Amino acid sequence: MKPVTPADVQKLYLELTEGYTQFRPILATLQEKNGGDLIPAIKNEIRAINDHIARCYITDATPDQQFHELVKADGHLRRAIYDTFKQLNILYHDFIREYDDRHFGNHWHKIDNGAFWEQYATQRLEVDKWIHEAKQAESENKDETQTYYTNAYIAQSEVYRLIRLHKKELELTWCDKLERWFRSHRAWVLWTVFGTLVSAIVCKAVTG
């Protein structure tokens, strides 16, 4: 096995830096969705990344030692990315489930002549598929698991985007609900009102 050179260390360091740079927007998204904070497990992974990088600058650290520390830092970065996508999926899943419980109705099927529901249902199935794959692979292949959670996050983001895009149509006001109820029960309401009026008129005529 050839000895580690400063060039090898520099290459790995640049790869680690690039990976963290690409990861930061996802981390920021989690922080925003989680009320401005991160879960302790992810904080610990980030501390560990910084700790291993700091050890590279210890006086007299050899290229081999530096490379070894950067490999460890890369492992913690991968774990942080994995945990972040997993946590984002949990937050999105909880939000979408609660949103469905509060606002779902038959009117969802009619938005954009059914196009919204087709996209929404397709993406929800996509999310379920990737979450299932991730859980299956969780104890066997960490790299595959991260890919599956990433794919689930992408699908969940699309569901969230669809909800935001059609928010006004999805969330019926109390007046909207009353109007829709009246439309669907119009015949019953009219007959009830008509019957009540007729009964009142007959009773008045009979009793004088």
C-alpha positions in Angstrom: 0.0 0.0 0.0 1.5 3.3 -1.1 2.1 6.0 1.6 -0.4 8.9 1.8 0.9 12.1 0.3 -0.1 15.7 1.0 -1.8 15.7 -2.4 -4.0 12.8 -1.2 -4.9 14.7 1.9 -5.8 17.9 -0.1 -8.0 15.9 -2.5 -10.0 14.3 0.3 -10.3 17.6 2.1 -11.7 19.3 -1.1 -14.1 16.4 -1.5 -15.2 16.7 2.1 -15.6 20.5 1.8 -17.7 20.1 -1.4 -19.9 17.5 0.2 -20.6 19.7 3.2 -21.3 22.8 0.9 -23.9 20.8 -1.0 -25.3 19.5 2.3 -25.8 22.9 4.0 -29.0 24.0 2.1 -30.6 20.7 3.1 -29.5 21.3 6.7 -30.9 24.8 6.6 -34.2 23.5 5.4 -34.4 21.1 8.3 -33.5 23.8 10.7 -36.3 26.0 9.3 -38.9 23.2 9.4 -37.8 22.2 12.9 -38.5 25.6 14.5 -35.0 27.0 14.0 -33.2 24.1 15.7 -31.5 20.8 14.9 -32.0 17.5 16.6 -29.1 16.6 19.0 -27.9 13.6 16.9 -27.2 15.9 13.9 -25.5 18.5 16.1 -23.3 15.8 17.5 -22.3 14.6 14.0 -21.4 18.2 12.9 -19.3 18.6 16.1 -17.5 15.3 15.3 -16.8 16.5 11.7 -15.2 19.7 13.0 -13.3 17.8 15.7 -11.7 15.4 13.2 -10.8 18.3 10.8 -9.2 20.2 13.7 -7.0 17.2 14.5 -5.5 17.5 11.0 -3.8 20.7 12.2 -2.2 19.3 15.3 1.6 20.0 15.2 3.6 17.3 13.5 0.5 15.4 12.2 1.6 13.3 9.3 -0.2 13.1 6.0 -1.3 9.5 7.0 -2.8 10.8 10.3 -4.5 13.7 8.5 -6.0 11.4 5.9 -7.2 9.1 8.6 -9.0 12.0 10.4 -10.6 13.2 7.2 -11.9 9.7 6.5 -13.5 9.8 9.9 -14.9 13.3 9.3 -16.4 12.0 6.0 -18.1 9.2 7.8 -19.7 11.6 10.2 -20.8 13.8 7.3 -22.5 10.9 5.7 -24.3 10.1 8.9 -25.4 13.7 9.3 -26.8 13.7 5.8 -28.6 10.4 6.4 -30.1 11.7 9.7 -31.1 15.0 8.1 -33.0 13.4 5.2 -34.6 10.9 7.6 -35.7 13.7 9.9 -37.0 15.9 7.1 -39.1 13.0 5.9 -40.6 12.6 9.3 -41.5 16.3 9.5 -43.0 16.3 6.0 -44.9 13.1 6.6 -46.4 14.5 9.9 -47.3 17.8 8.2 -49.0 16.2 5.2 -50.9 13.7 7.3 -52.2 16.5 9.6 -53.0 18.7 6.5 -55.0 15.8 5.0 -56.9 15.3 8.2 -57.9 19.0 8.4 -58.6 19.8 4.8 -59.2 16.8 2.6 -62.6 16.6 0.9 -64.1 15.5 -2.4 -63.3 18.9 -3.8 -59.6 17.9 -4.0 -60.5 15.5 -6.8 -61.9 18.3 -9.0 -59.0 20.8 -8.8 -57.5 21.5 -12.2 -60.0 19.0 -13.7 -58.5 16.2 -11.7 -54.8 16.9 -12.6 -53.9 18.0 -9.1 -55.2 14.8 -7.5 -53.5 12.6 -10.1 -50.1 14.3 -9.3 -50.7 14.4 -5.6 -51.7 10.7 -5.4 -48.8 9.7 -7.6 -46.2 11.5 -5.4 -47.7 10.1 -2.2 -47.3 6.6 -3.6 -43.7 7.5 -4.6 -43.0 8.6 -1.0 -44.4 5.4 0.5 -42.4 3.3 -1.9 -39.0 5.0 -1.1 -39.7 5.1 2.7 -40.5 1.3 2.5 -37.3 0.7 0.6 -35.3 2.8 3.1 -36.6 0.9 6.1 -35.9 -2.4 4.3 -32.3 -1.4 3.6 -31.6 0.3 6.9 -29.9 -2.6 8.6 -28.1 -3.8 5.5 -26.8 -1.0 3.3 -26.4 2.5 4.7 -25.5 4.0 1.3 -28.7 2.6 -0.3 -30.7 3.8 2.7 -29.4 7.3 2.3 -30.3 7.2 -1.4 -33.8 6.0 -0.7 -34.4 8.6 2.0 -33.1 11.3 -0.4 -35.6 10.1 -3.1 -38.4 10.1 -0.5 -37.5 13.6 0.5 -37.6 14.7 -3.2 -41.1 13.2 -3.6 -42.3 14.7 -0.3 -41.0 18.1 -1.4 -43.2 17.8 -4.5 -46.2 16.9 -2.4 -45.5 20.0 -0.3 -45.1 22.1 -3.4 -48.4 21.0 -4.8 -50.1 21.8 -1.5 -48.6 25.3 -1.4 -49.5 25.9 -5.1 -53.2 25.0 -4.6 -53.5 26.1 -0.9 -56.6 28.4 -1.6 -58.4 25.7 -3.4 -57.6 23.0 -0.9 -58.5 24.9 2.2 -62.2 25.6 2.2 -63.5 28.4 4.5 -66.6 27.9 6.7 -68.6 29.8 4.1 -67.3 27.6 1.3 -68.2 24.5 3.2 -71.7 25.8 3.9 -72.2 26.7 0.2 -71.0 23.3 -1.0 -73.3 21.6 1.6 -76.2 23.7 0.4 -75.5 22.8 -3.2 -75.4 19.1 -2.6 -78.5 19.2 -0.3 -80.4 22.0 -2.2 -83.4 19.9 -3.1 -83.8 18.6 0.5 -83.4 22.2 1.9 -85.9 23.6 -0.5 -88.5 20.9 0.2 -88.0 21.3 3.9 -88.4 25.0 3.8 -91.4 24.6 1.4 -93.0 22.0 3.6 -92.5 24.1 6.7 -94.2 27.1 5.0 -97.1 25.0 3.8 -97.6 23.5 7.3 -97.5 27.0 8.8 -100.1 28.3 6.3 -102.4 25.3 6.8 -102.2 25.5 10.6 -103.0 29.2 10.5 -105.9 28.6 8.2 -107.3 25.8 10.3 -106.9 27.6 13.7 -108.3 30.8 12.2 
